[in-house]
Amino acid sequence: MADTLYSSTSTAWGGRAGRAASEDGRVDVNLSVPKSMGGDDGPGTNPEQLFATGYAACFHSALKSAARRAKVDVSDSAVSVTISLVGDLTSGLDLAARIEAQIGGVDRDVAQQLLEAAHAGCPYSRATRNNISQEVILLEADAE
């Protein structure tokens, strides 16, 4: 196994309708179950939102790294990740990821190559590859 560069531990109490916190206290969130899953849709976050947030940040860093290696300026870029629960409560739920990137000021073919390199290198993409449905989309730079 490779050398560990960084580790983080979080603990959850009460599952989807509880609380979760990192051991260093930097993350401390209340959790709520969405109405579509039979919950009260309370003010807390949920595991899918947390996963989407981490994935988006990690993927954008991978994109910036790929751009740095290619000597391409991607300062006008953003990455959004949608994590969905698919299936049903009876037969089981799976995750699906939709990764959307906007890369302004870069030729579309170059932007697509950078996106593919980011997807190949992003630790979240690598961890979930062949385990969950993944869709990677290059949006027009002026899309919102």
C-alpha positions as a printed Julia matrix, in Angstrom:
144×3 Matrix{Float64}:
   0.0    0.0     0.0
   1.17   3.54   -0.78
   2.31   5.96    1.88
  -0.56   7.82    3.5
  -0.42  11.54    2.72
  -3.48  12.52    4.75
  -6.25  10.88    6.75
  -9.46  12.21    8.2
 -11.96  10.57   10.5
 -15.59  11.55   11.0
 -18.19   9.99   13.26
 -21.96   9.92   12.81
 -24.57   9.6    15.54
 -28.17   8.83   14.65
 -27.6    7.96   10.98
 -29.33  10.12    8.38
 -31.38  11.93   11.04
 -28.55  12.68   13.43
 -25.27  14.51   13.52
 -21.8   13.98   12.07
 -18.49  15.56   12.99
 -14.84  15.26   12.06
 -12.41  14.39   14.82
 -10.77  17.83   14.58
 -14.12  19.65   14.82
 -13.78  21.43   11.47
 -16.88  19.64   10.22
 -19.86  19.39   12.57
 -23.21  19.09   10.85
 -26.77  18.15   11.65
 -28.28  15.59    9.31
 -31.83  15.44    7.98
 -33.66  12.96    5.79
 -35.06  14.43    2.54
 -38.83  14.34    2.14
 -38.46  12.16   -0.99
 -36.96   9.48    1.25
 -39.73   9.68    3.83
 -38.01  12.21    6.06
 -39.04  15.54    7.5
 -36.79  17.51    5.1
 -35.3   19.26    8.12
 -32.62  21.94    8.02
 -29.67  19.54    8.18
 -27.54  18.31    5.32
 -27.37  14.71    4.11
 -24.66  12.25    3.03
 -25.29  12.86   -0.67
 -24.78  16.62   -0.31
 -21.57  16.05    1.62
 -20.31  13.54   -0.96
 -21.2   15.87   -3.86
 -19.38  18.75   -2.18
 -16.22  16.74   -1.58
 -16.3   15.25   -5.07
 -16.73  18.67   -6.71
 -13.8   20.16   -4.79
 -11.56  17.16   -5.48
 -12.47  17.0    -9.17
 -11.85  20.73   -9.63
  -8.42  20.33   -8.05
  -7.7   17.44  -10.45
  -8.81  19.65  -13.36
  -6.52  22.46  -12.22
  -3.64  19.99  -11.86
  -4.19  18.61  -15.38
  -4.33  22.18  -16.72
  -1.12  23.12  -14.91
   0.68  20.14  -16.49
  -0.68  21.17  -19.93
   0.18  24.85  -19.27
  -3.46  25.9   -19.82
  -5.18  28.64  -17.82
  -8.43  27.35  -16.28
  -8.93  30.18  -13.81
 -12.39  30.7   -15.36
 -13.66  27.22  -14.5
 -16.11  25.55  -12.15
 -17.14  21.98  -11.4
 -20.54  20.85  -10.13
 -21.26  17.31   -9.0
 -24.73  15.87   -8.54
 -24.94  12.73   -6.44
 -28.21  10.86   -6.81
 -29.68   7.92   -4.99
 -31.16   5.61   -7.6
 -33.27   2.5    -7.19
 -35.9    1.97   -4.55
 -36.07   1.37   -0.82
 -37.29  -2.21   -1.31
 -34.65  -3.62   -3.68
 -31.81  -1.31   -2.66
 -30.28   2.04   -3.47
 -27.21   2.89   -5.49
 -25.34   6.12   -6.07
 -24.92   7.87   -9.4
 -22.64  10.82  -10.13
 -23.06  13.54  -12.75
 -19.98  15.75  -13.06
 -20.42  19.0   -14.98
 -17.55  21.34  -15.76
 -17.42  24.82  -17.23
 -14.02  25.84  -18.57
 -14.06  29.35  -19.97
 -11.49  30.75  -22.39
 -10.22  27.32  -23.47
 -10.69  25.6   -26.83
 -13.43  22.97  -26.51
 -11.18  20.07  -27.61
  -8.49  21.11  -25.13
 -11.11  21.53  -22.39
 -12.45  18.03  -23.12
  -8.93  16.57  -22.88
  -8.4   18.33  -19.54
 -11.74  17.01  -18.3
 -10.8   13.45  -19.27
  -7.41  13.81  -17.54
  -9.12  15.14  -14.41
 -11.55  12.21  -14.4
  -8.66   9.77  -14.79
  -6.74  11.31  -11.9
  -9.35  12.5    -9.4
  -9.28  10.24   -6.31
 -13.1   10.35   -6.03
 -13.48   9.32   -9.69
 -10.91   6.57   -9.27
 -12.56   5.27   -6.09
 -16.01   5.13   -7.64
 -15.07   4.05  -11.2
 -16.92   0.87  -12.17
 -18.77   1.03   -8.83
 -21.35   3.72   -9.53
 -22.78   5.3   -12.66
 -20.61   8.28  -13.66
 -21.41  10.89  -16.29
 -18.86  13.61  -17.11
 -20.14  16.58  -19.11
 -18.38  19.65  -20.48
 -20.8   22.55  -20.41
 -20.59  25.7   -22.49
 -18.51  28.24  -20.57
 -21.33  30.77  -20.39
 -23.86  28.2   -19.01
 -25.05  28.64  -15.45
